[in-house]
Amino acid sequence: FYCKSQCMGNKQSTTQVTPKKNAMFTTANNTEIHSHTRFNREQKALLLSFGFIRRDKQFAVLSIPKDIVQLVAMFCTFRFEDIRFTCFNARNCITENDGHGMTLKTSANPDKVACHRLFVADQNGFNRGVVMWRLKFSCDYGTEGGIGVVSGIKNKDHVLQSRPWITDGCFADTTYWSRNAYNITAPASEDKYTTGHKLHVGERWENGDIIDVELDCEHWFVKFYRNEKLMTDKDDAPDGKIPIYPNKTYYPIIAFYERNDVYSVMIE
């Protein structure tokens, strides 16, 4: 967009950006971005906030009030979060990141070929708004796995040094979809469920499937999707909403067992 305005009679300061001749645009730190560039989340936010999402390859000088840039950057969100799973046992687990999403897999020389492998996004805590993250799963055999959220890690060293499962007592308020059991385990919530209540959804994810997790920290529930189909329990959760404890911070968590299982975070 192009914006040059006054607000409440006070002239706004502006940000001016002049692209170089052969570049699609030039960022504030003088980095050239071309039309064939594949953008990551940070670049997309920069593009949108400075008004560079256009089809044209050449631009005139843009003048945008700094307040507008700040507002767009603050409220602009993309559909899927770039979740970073940074807490895991490095002897048995490894992550890779090409700038377009993190991949979770077994380390090259694990302590055990088949064992519990667990990843927590302990730096990606959410306690307001509605967020969603997407995972792509690949495997060649096996049925064990769990995807969900926890409200905290009581013993981080246990995660880093041992091989806990998603049901381990070191996690608080775990809500997760079990691949093996075809159900979602919910914590107690406003007396609707007792701790460990099982919601039968009758499906599990398989090789090539896409799993979405929606976390609502305004109304305090979690939803799970398989290939964009909402997982529901006709008796306990016909709308797919799994209640969670309110006013807490929640962290994404993934667990698997087989050596060849791979989960990829998708942000595009």
Buried (B, 14 or more C-beta within 10 A) or exposed (E): EEBEEEEEEEEBEBBEBEBEEEBBBBBEEEEEBEEEEEBBBEBBBBBBBBBBEEEEEEBEEBBBBEBBBEEBEEEEEEEBBBBBBEBBBEBBBBBEEEEBBBBBBBBEEBEEEEBBBBBBBBEBBBEEEBBBBBBBBBBEEBBBBBBBBBBBBEBEEBBBEBBBBBEBEBBBBBBBBBBEBBBBBBBBBEEEBEEEBBBBBEBBBEEEBBBBBBBBBEEBBBBBBBEEEBBBBEEBBEEBBBBBBEEBBBBBBBBBBBBBBBBBBBBB
